[in-house]
């Protein structure tokens, strides 16, 4: 019997056992709320199940009246069990009953909208030192280059804000459905750019900073949205919505229209942002030509954050790979949206969805198999009132497969889709189902449902409303399937992405409401918000210092201490080409110990000045591996290669750090000196790392790291990627 229990029940039982093993005695009169699980519900009438619960508790308490008063809820549809107010001794006695599988105390859950901020350790109810010392980002100006803003959203309320910072030089550009009153002490400036935008895209949008598309509003509220109570998406993700730096000011630059833009508009937006006085620039867009513009922003002390792209899990798909920007991969958070599918034989399966229309799925409906479910495979089949199982075995997670299936089922009159898919982390696609039931399942569950359909003359299924699950039961973080991966094609000598941050099913503002969106576009403003907190707490830190603090303190393990996984085909343990230094850890980044700082002029020693000659340009270029980045990438190690790095102490004045090298497999790695001693005079140290292949081979990238540890709280780690080669430009395709 035990071997047939689902894994979550095994965990449930273990927790119950643990609770009772450590349960203190005494205080017998004090009652607590307990959950009693009695197994899968049989085919009895639900009322009979309730009566059996009452009878069972009555036999324990020896009083029918006390039993009825104690039972709070009777679980009778999905499983058999009940919630009851019990003393510790009563719960212990009940746990010994042969009918009871497990019993445990009920736990209090606090659901949050942008759950990601609590997941990252930035709880506004009990503020961390970073939130308190930064005053929630007050005084910092975040520039959002995106699709505009919806100023009426509660996420941009300016109640309690002081005057606009005196250094602000921006404007509030008025236009269609946007006047001067739409700027505020929260949205302190707004501009829009139309050059090169097609007539079609202009007609679909407002000729003003107002956001018709919704993307810019979502990213702005994620980075710096004000605190808003009682927010949800049709009851899902209910709680408090806020940005990472909720007291930061916003400067809006609408350079994209209907999701598209061009170099001219983006460059102009960057140029204006430099003039206006922003501290942080968040760009959740893919650009190729404008990196030089962001270099000038960085040279003026602006922290620039970019999204990595959504073309994963294929390698070498990164965009925005300039070494002077922070490139952000997307990760999952500890929240999932289980959706229960129940078949006519009473077996239940758990899929994933954002299904809130309870009138469409709760009743049993006919169930049919539709193959790929496109119009050709359904071939005019009448599926009126039917839930359709759709299965497409494809290594592609192409959104078009889902669109084709949805179109085919709708045309055939279907009222629901159960679609087998590999993990794609785009759960909000199910919102597009136009009122019908849509649930994603894996291929194992799809096979079980398919077998049921084939064995029944009249198969049926029902789908329950999606629920929320948060906490350590959800394995997180993981690198999202869609998140673009390294190495960089443009310059493999720069390790990208730099870091990962939450980007899956993020609930944030969209027009006057709130919506789930996924993408590295959502991960980017998470890092921008954290950068704003760091900027406020450490106003003298350079952009390179902020980037270094984020990368060197990032986590490479999940909530359970296991290596972070990367979603893909198949899943694997994540490496630096998936997440750079790792998953962002804001509180550790506030006190990194050491930083890898860079004078912006140094960037020009490694890259050609492609536009014109500037004073900072260097005619003799150096190899990028020598740039003082908080990472090392060597794409062509043939013999011995030595690179140098410099670290600056930003922790306690007197400190000693020891090198802990983890060489990439197949590479010998020597760090000299291996001990760094800092004091009031020696605040910075330069060290060298020598790499040497242990065998002569035309190989692939392997990964390692270098950590400087002070023996206490400061562990300063940089990722390393090395590829051993015999000859350059060797196609690894055979």
Residue pairs with C-beta under 8 A, 6 or more apart in sequence:
2 10
5 13
5 101
8 473
9 37
9 101
9 102
11 473
12 37
12 101
12 102
12 104
13 101
13 102
15 102
15 104
16 95
16 102
16 103
16 104
17 102
19 104
19 105
20 91
20 92
20 95
20 103
23 88
23 92
24 88
25 88
27 88
28 87
28 88
28 89
29 87
30 87
30 88
31 70
31 85
31 86
31 87
32 85
32 86
32 87
32 88
32 91
32 105
32 106
33 72
33 83
33 84
33 85
33 105
33 106
34 83
34 84
34 85
34 86
34 91
34 94
34 103
34 104
34 105
34 106
35 81
35 83
35 103
35 104
35 105
35 106
36 81
36 82
36 83
36 84
36 94
36 100
36 103
37 79
37 80
37 81
37 100
37 101
37 102
37 103
38 53
38 79
38 80
38 81
38 82
38 99
38 100
38 101
39 79
39 80
39 81
39 101
40 79
40 80
41 49
41 76
41 77
41 78
41 79
41 80
41 346
42 80
43 346
44 52
46 76
46 77
49 74
49 76
49 80
50 74
50 76
52 80
53 71
53 74
53 76
53 80
53 81
53 82
54 64
54 67
54 68
54 71
54 74
56 97
56 99
57 67
57 70
57 71
57 82
57 84
57 94
58 64
58 67
60 67
60 90
60 93
60 94
60 97
61 67
61 70
61 90
70 84
70 85
70 86
71 82
71 83
71 84
72 82
72 83
72 84
72 85
73 82
73 83
74 82
75 81
75 82
75 83
78 340
78 342
78 348
78 464
83 106
86 94
91 103
91 105
94 100
94 103
95 102
95 103
109 470
109 471
110 118
110 239
111 237
111 238
111 239
111 468
111 470
112 118
112 237
112 239
112 240
112 470
113 228
113 231
113 232
113 237
113 238
113 239
113 240
113 241
113 242
113 507
113 508
113 514
114 222
114 225
114 241
114 242
114 243
114 506
114 507
114 508
115 237
115 239
115 333
115 334
115 335
115 470
115 507
116 333
116 501
116 502
116 506
116 526
117 123
117 124
117 242
117 244
119 333
119 334
119 335
119 476
119 477
119 502
120 244
120 501
120 502
120 526
120 530
120 584
120 585
120 586
121 128
121 585
121 586
121 587
122 128
122 130
122 131
122 244
122 530
122 533
122 586
122 587
123 131
124 131
124 136
124 227
124 240
124 242
124 246
127 136
128 586
128 587
129 587
129 590
130 533
130 534
130 537
130 586
130 587
130 589
130 590
131 533
133 536
133 537
133 590
134 245
134 532
134 533
134 534
134 536
134 537
135 247
135 536
136 245
136 246
136 247
136 248
136 533
137 224
137 244
137 245
137 246
137 247
137 248
137 529
137 532
137 533
137 535
137 536
138 247
138 248
138 536
139 165
139 247
139 248
139 249
139 536
140 245
140 248
140 249
140 279
140 280
140 532
140 533
140 535
140 536
141 165
141 168
141 188
141 248
141 249
141 250
141 251
141 276
141 277
141 278
141 279
141 280
142 220
142 223
142 224
142 245
142 248
142 249
142 250
142 251
142 278
142 279
142 280
142 281
142 282
142 528
142 529
142 532
143 251
143 252
143 253
143 273
143 276
143 278
143 280
143 281
143 282
143 302
144 216
144 219
144 220
144 223
144 250
144 251
144 252
144 253
144 282
144 525
145 253
145 255
145 256
145 266
145 269
145 270
145 273
145 281
145 282
145 283
145 285
146 211
146 215
146 216
146 219
146 220
146 252
146 253
146 254
146 255
146 256
146 282
146 283
146 284
146 285
147 205
147 211
147 212
147 213
147 214
147 215
147 216
147 217
147 254
147 256
147 257
147 258
147 259
148 190
148 192
148 205
148 206
148 208
148 209
148 210
148 211
148 212
148 213
148 216
148 217
148 252
148 254
149 156
149 187
149 190
149 209
149 210
149 211
149 216
149 217
149 220
149 250
149 252
149 254
150 210
150 211
150 214
150 217
150 509
150 510
150 511
150 512
151 178
151 182
151 183
151 184
151 187
151 190
151 210
152 182
152 512
153 217
153 221
153 509
153 511
153 512
154 226
154 228
154 231
154 509
155 217
155 220
155 221
155 225
155 226
155 228
155 241
155 242
155 243
155 508
155 509
156 184
156 186
156 187
156 220
156 221
156 225
156 226
156 250
156 509
157 186
157 226
157 228
158 184
158 185
158 186
158 187
158 226
159 226
161 184
161 185
161 186
161 247
161 249
162 185
163 185
164 185
164 188
164 249
165 188
165 249
165 277
167 277
168 188
168 189
168 249
168 251
168 276
168 277
169 275
169 276
169 277
170 188
170 189
170 191
170 251
170 272
170 275
170 276
170 277
171 189
171 191
171 276
172 180
172 182
172 183
172 189
172 190
173 190
173 191
173 192
173 208
173 209
174 180
174 208
175 192
175 206
175 207
175 208
175 209
175 210
176 206
176 207
176 208
176 210
177 206
177 208
177 210
178 190
178 206
178 208
178 209
178 210
182 190
182 209
182 210
183 189
183 190
185 249
186 226
186 249
186 250
187 249
187 250
187 251
187 252
188 249
188 250
188 251
189 251
189 252
189 276
190 209
190 251
190 252
190 253
190 254
191 209
191 252
191 253
191 254
191 269
191 272
192 207
192 208
192 209
192 253
192 254
192 255
193 253
193 254
193 255
193 264
193 265
193 268
193 269
194 202
194 207
194 257
194 265
195 262
195 264
195 265
195 268
196 262
196 264
196 265
197 257
197 260
197 261
197 262
197 265
198 257
198 260
200 258
201 257
201 258
201 260
202 257
204 212
204 257
204 258
205 212
205 213
205 257
205 258
206 212
208 254
209 252
209 254
211 217
211 254
211 511
212 258
213 256
213 257
213 258
213 259
214 510
214 511
214 515
215 256
215 259
215 284
215 517
215 521
216 252
216 254
216 256
217 508
217 509
217 510
217 511
218 506
218 508
218 509
218 510
218 515
218 517
218 521
218 522
219 282
219 284
219 508
219 521
219 522
219 524
219 525
220 243
220 250
220 252
220 509
220 525
221 241
221 243
221 508
221 509
222 243
222 244
222 506
222 508
222 522
222 525
222 526
222 529
223 243
223 244
223 245
223 248
223 250
223 280
223 282
223 525
223 526
223 528
223 529
223 532
224 243
224 244
224 245
224 246
224 247
224 248
224 249
224 250
224 529
224 532
225 241
225 242
225 243
225 246
225 508
225 509
226 242
226 243
226 246
227 240
227 241
227 242
227 246
228 240
228 241
228 242
229 240
230 238
230 239
230 240
231 237
231 238
231 239
231 240
231 241
231 507
231 514
232 238
232 239
232 507
232 514
233 354
233 356
233 507
233 513
233 514
233 515
233 516
234 356
235 356
236 337
236 354
236 356
236 466
236 468
236 507
236 516
237 335
237 468
237 505
237 507
237 516
238 468
241 507
241 508
241 509
241 514
243 525
243 529
244 525
244 526
244 528
244 529
244 530
244 532
244 533
244 586
245 529
245 530
245 532
245 533
245 536
248 280
248 529
248 532
248 536
251 273
251 276
251 278
253 269
253 272
253 273
255 261
255 265
255 266
255 268
255 269
255 285
256 265
256 285
261 285
263 287
263 288
263 289
263 290
266 283
266 285
266 287
266 290
266 293
267 290
267 293
270 281
270 290
270 293
270 294
270 296
270 297
271 293
273 281
273 297
273 302
274 296
274 297
274 300
274 302
278 302
279 301
279 302
279 303
279 532
279 535
280 302
280 303
280 304
280 305
280 528
280 531
280 532
280 535
281 294
281 297
281 302
281 303
281 304
281 305
281 528
282 305
282 524
282 525
282 528
283 294
283 304
283 305
283 306
283 307
283 320
283 524
284 306
284 307
284 519
284 520
284 521
284 522
284 524
284 525
285 306
285 307
285 521
286 307
286 309
286 319
286 320
287 319
287 320
288 319
291 320
291 322
291 324
291 325
292 610
292 611
294 304
294 306
294 322
294 324
294 325
295 322
295 324
295 600
295 603
297 304
298 304
298 324
298 325
298 543
298 600
298 603
299 600
299 601
299 616
301 542
301 543
302 543
303 326
303 528
303 531
303 535
303 543
303 546
303 547
304 324
304 325
304 326
304 543
305 325
305 326
305 328
305 524
305 525
305 527
305 528
305 531
306 319
306 320
306 325
306 326
306 327
306 328
306 524
307 320
307 327
307 328
307 330
307 519
307 520
307 521
307 523
307 524
308 318
308 319
308 320
308 327
308 328
308 329
308 330
308 483
308 484
308 496
308 497
308 520
308 523
309 317
309 318
309 319
309 320
309 483
309 484
309 520
310 330
310 482
310 483
310 484
310 519
310 520
310 521
311 317
311 482
311 484
312 479
312 480
312 481
312 482
312 483
312 484
312 485
312 568
313 481
313 482
313 483
313 485
313 566
313 567
313 568
313 569
314 484
314 485
315 485
315 486
315 487
315 577
316 485
316 486
316 487
316 488
316 489
317 484
317 485
318 327
318 484
318 485
318 486
318 487
318 488
318 489
318 496
318 497
319 484
320 327
321 327
321 488
321 490
321 491
321 494
321 496
322 494
323 491
323 494
323 603
323 606
323 624
323 627
323 629
324 543
324 544
324 598
324 600
324 603
326 498
326 499
326 527
326 531
326 546
326 547
326 550
327 496
327 497
327 498
327 499
327 580
328 497
328 498
328 499
328 500
328 501
328 503
328 520
328 523
328 524
328 526
328 527
329 479
329 480
329 483
329 484
329 497
329 499
329 500
329 501
329 503
329 520
329 523
329 578
329 579
329 580
330 425
330 479
330 480
330 482
330 483
330 500
330 501
330 502
330 503
330 504
330 518
330 519
330 520
330 522
330 523
331 476
331 477
331 478
331 479
331 480
331 483
331 500
331 501
331 502
331 503
331 504
331 523
331 564
331 579
331 583
332 425
332 476
332 477
332 478
332 480
332 502
332 504
332 567
333 474
333 476
333 477
333 502
333 504
333 505
334 470
334 471
334 472
334 474
334 476
334 477
334 559
335 468
335 469
335 470
335 474
335 476
335 505
336 352
336 468
336 469
336 474
337 352
337 353
337 354
337 427
337 466
337 467
337 468
337 469
337 505
338 350
338 351
338 352
338 466
338 467
338 469
339 350
339 351
339 352
339 353
339 355
339 439
339 463
339 464
339 465
339 466
339 467
340 348
340 349
340 350
340 351
340 463
340 464
341 348
341 349
341 350
341 351
341 418
341 439
341 441
341 449
341 461
341 462
341 463
341 464
342 348
342 461
342 462
342 463
342 464
343 349
343 367
343 449
343 452
343 459
343 460
343 461
344 364
344 367
344 452
344 456
344 458
344 459
344 460
344 461
345 452
345 456
347 448
347 452
349 441
349 445
349 448
349 449
351 418
351 439
351 440
351 441
351 445
352 427
352 439
352 440
352 441
353 427
353 430
353 437
353 438
353 439
353 440
353 463
353 466
354 427
354 428
354 430
354 431
354 466
354 505
354 516
355 361
355 430
355 437
355 438
355 439
355 463
355 465
355 466
356 465
356 466
357 435
357 437
358 465
360 415
360 416
360 435
360 436
360 437
361 387
361 416
361 437
361 462
361 463
361 464
361 465
362 462
362 463
362 464
362 465
363 462
364 460
364 461
364 462
365 385
365 386
365 387
365 415
365 416
365 460
365 461
365 462
366 385
366 386
366 387
366 458
366 459
366 460
367 386
367 387
367 388
367 389
367 449
367 452
367 453
367 459
367 460
367 461
368 381
368 383
368 386
368 387
368 388
368 389
368 453
368 459
369 388
369 389
369 391
369 450
369 453
369 454
370 377
370 378
370 381
370 383
370 388
370 389
370 390
370 405
370 408
370 409
370 412
370 414
371 377
371 378
371 390
371 391
372 390
372 391
372 392
372 401
372 404
372 405
372 408
373 388
373 390
373 392
373 404
373 405
373 406
373 408
373 409
373 417
373 419
374 404
374 405
374 407
374 408
375 404
375 407
375 408
375 411
377 408
378 408
378 409
378 411
378 412
380 412
381 412
382 412
382 413
383 409
383 412
383 413
383 414
384 412
384 413
384 414
384 415
385 413
385 415
386 413
386 414
386 415
386 416
387 414
387 415
387 416
387 417
387 418
387 437
387 461
387 463
388 409
388 412
388 414
388 416
388 417
388 418
389 418
389 419
389 420
389 446
389 449
389 450
389 453
390 405
390 409
390 417
390 418
390 419
390 420
391 419
391 420
391 443
391 446
391 450
392 401
392 405
392 420
392 421
393 443
394 401
395 422
395 569
397 421
397 422
397 423
397 424
397 481
397 482
399 426
399 429
401 421
402 419
402 421
402 429
405 417
405 419
406 417
406 432
406 433
406 438
409 416
409 417
409 436
410 434
410 436
414 436
415 436
415 437
416 436
416 437
416 438
416 439
416 463
417 433
417 436
417 437
417 438
417 439
418 439
418 441
418 446
418 449
418 461
418 463
419 438
419 439
419 440
419 441
420 440
420 441
420 442
420 443
420 445
420 446
421 440
421 441
421 442
422 442
422 443
422 481
422 569
423 442
423 481
423 567
423 571
424 440
424 481
424 482
425 480
425 481
425 482
425 504
425 505
425 518
425 567
426 482
426 518
427 440
427 504
427 505
427 516
427 518
428 505
428 515
428 516
428 517
428 518
429 438
430 438
430 439
430 440
431 515
431 516
432 438
437 463
439 463
441 449
449 461
452 459
453 459
472 559
472 560
475 558
475 559
475 560
475 565
476 558
476 559
477 500
477 502
477 558
477 564
477 583
478 558
478 564
478 565
478 566
478 567
478 571
478 574
479 500
479 564
479 565
479 566
479 567
479 574
479 578
479 579
480 503
480 504
480 518
480 520
480 567
481 567
481 568
482 518
482 519
482 520
483 497
483 500
483 503
483 520
483 523
483 578
484 497
484 520
485 577
485 578
486 495
486 496
486 497
486 576
486 577
486 578
486 721
487 495
487 496
487 577
487 633
487 635
487 701
487 721
488 494
488 495
488 496
491 624
492 633
492 635
493 623
493 624
493 625
493 633
493 634
493 635
494 624
494 627
494 629
494 631
494 633
495 576
495 577
495 580
495 629
495 631
495 632
495 633
495 719
495 720
495 721
496 577
496 580
497 578
497 579
497 580
498 547
498 550
498 551
498 580
498 581
498 631
499 527
499 550
499 551
499 554
499 579
499 580
499 581
499 582
499 583
499 584
500 523
500 554
500 578
500 579
500 580
500 582
500 583
500 584
501 523
501 524
501 526
501 527
501 530
501 583
501 584
502 522
502 523
502 526
503 518
503 519
503 520
503 521
503 522
503 523
503 524
503 526
504 518
504 522
505 516
505 518
506 516
506 517
506 518
506 522
507 514
507 515
507 516
508 514
508 515
508 517
508 522
510 517
526 584
527 550
527 584
530 550
530 584
530 586
530 589
531 546
531 550
533 586
533 590
534 541
534 546
534 549
534 550
534 586
534 589
534 590
535 541
535 546
537 590
538 545
538 546
538 590
538 650
541 549
541 595
541 650
542 597
542 598
542 600
543 600
544 595
544 596
544 597
544 598
544 600
544 628
545 595
545 597
545 648
545 650
547 630
548 592
548 595
548 596
548 597
548 630
549 589
549 590
549 592
549 595
550 581
550 584
550 589
551 580
551 581
551 630
551 631
551 718
551 719
552 581
552 592
552 594
552 595
552 596
552 630
552 716
552 717
552 718
553 585
553 588
553 589
553 592
553 715
553 716
553 717
554 579
554 580
554 581
554 582
554 583
554 584
554 585
554 717
555 564
555 582
555 583
555 585
556 563
556 564
556 574
556 579
556 582
556 583
557 563
557 564
558 564
558 565
563 573
563 574
564 573
564 574
564 579
564 582
564 583
565 571
565 572
565 573
565 574
566 572
566 573
566 574
566 575
566 578
566 579
575 703
575 721
576 631
576 703
576 719
576 720
576 721
577 701
577 721
580 631
580 719
581 630
581 631
581 717
581 718
581 719
582 717
582 719
591 651
591 713
591 714
592 650
592 651
592 714
592 716
593 649
593 650
593 651
593 655
593 657
593 708
593 710
593 713
593 714
593 715
593 716
594 647
594 648
594 649
594 650
594 651
594 657
594 708
594 714
594 716
595 630
595 647
595 648
595 650
596 628
596 629
596 630
596 645
596 646
596 647
596 648
596 718
597 628
597 646
597 648
598 627
598 628
598 629
600 616
601 616
602 627
602 628
603 627
604 614
604 616
604 617
604 618
605 618
605 621
605 622
605 627
606 621
606 622
606 623
606 624
606 626
606 627
607 621
607 624
608 621
609 616
609 617
625 632
625 633
625 634
625 641
625 643
626 643
626 644
628 645
628 646
630 718
631 718
631 719
631 720
631 721
632 643
632 645
632 689
632 706
632 718
632 719
632 720
632 721
632 722
633 720
633 721
633 722
634 641
634 643
634 691
634 721
634 722
634 723
635 701
635 723
635 725
636 723
636 725
636 728
637 667
637 691
637 692
637 693
637 722
637 723
637 724
637 725
638 693
638 724
638 725
638 726
639 692
639 693
640 690
640 691
640 692
641 690
641 691
641 692
642 688
642 689
642 690
642 691
643 688
643 689
643 691
644 686
644 687
644 688
644 689
645 686
645 687
645 688
645 689
645 718
646 684
646 685
646 686
646 687
647 657
647 676
647 684
647 685
647 687
647 708
647 716
648 683
648 684
649 655
649 678
649 683
649 684
651 710
651 714
653 678
653 679
653 680
654 678
654 679
654 680
655 677
655 678
655 710
655 714
656 675
656 676
656 677
656 678
656 710
656 711
657 675
657 676
657 678
657 708
657 709
657 710
657 714
657 716
658 674
658 675
658 708
658 709
658 710
658 711
659 671
659 673
659 674
659 675
659 676
659 687
659 706
659 707
659 708
660 706
660 707
660 708
660 709
661 669
661 670
661 671
661 689
661 704
661 705
661 706
661 707
662 704
662 705
662 706
662 707
663 669
663 704
664 701
664 702
664 703
664 704
664 720
664 721
664 722
665 702
665 704
666 693
666 694
666 695
666 697
666 699
666 702
666 724
667 691
667 692
667 693
667 694
667 702
667 704
667 722
667 724
668 691
668 692
668 693
668 694
669 689
669 690
669 691
669 692
669 704
669 706
669 720
670 689
670 690
671 687
671 688
671 689
671 706
672 687
672 688
672 689
672 690
673 685
673 687
676 685
676 687
676 708
677 685
678 685
689 706
691 722
693 724
695 724
696 724
696 726
697 724
697 726
698 724
698 725
698 726
698 727
698 730
698 732
699 723
699 724
699 725
700 723
700 732
701 721
701 722
701 723
702 721
702 722
702 723
703 719
703 720
703 721
703 722
704 720
704 722
705 717
705 718
705 719
705 720
706 717
706 718
706 720
707 715
707 716
707 717
707 718
708 714
708 715
708 716
708 717
709 715
709 716
